Amino acid sequence: EVKLPYMRAFDNETVLVSFEAAVESNGAPVEDYIIEYSLADPSFSTSSKITVQPSHEFQRITTRAHTLPWGDSSSFTLSLGDYHGEFTIPIGSGTTVRAINNGHVLERSTGTIGLSSLLSRGDFLLVGGVEYRVCLDVSESVPYDDDHLSLCSKEDAFETANFISDSASSIFDKIPMFMLDTSLGASKSPSWGDAFLNSVDESGSSNDTRGKLRRGDLIRV
């Protein structure tokens, strides 16, 4: 859907026509627009057509507040991407893992900090270019300790997911892992119905997240 065009004189012989396309194409990507004009016939029975390519030189940003009211001094921030984040943070200092092709358990290969201290249950991680989550299942068949992590589907942290590579190798060693740049860490001993969370770092000490969060921010637990 294209909003009604705006037209103004550009010079003595030409006019400038501006129109705004919707963000969602609601189908196949829009490859071009056809502009039809007529010099004297409002019915467009006789007209000319021009084909133009989409341009993103100017973009409109529309926002709404989930917590009112807005005042004259209110402000908001903009960011690229989405709230999921990007996998740009290496996990651990010198920490790498070993994986068996078509297996769902990672074993610590290098590094001095335990894997369960670096990643919490349910955390998103990137291994070998594939996104996973640390399993939420606490059964013995799904290990989670200093030396082992179990991989689950990024869509469902209760569904195990195998590490799969096209390589003929059966074992892959010293694979780095990456976490999301939006990750806030772990919470200590959360209970159902809690009104607050105690955030902790990899050593179990209190983790001050006020530098990353502001009042009104959305978080996922």
Disulfide bonds with the S-S distance in Angstrom:
Cys135-Cys152 2.03
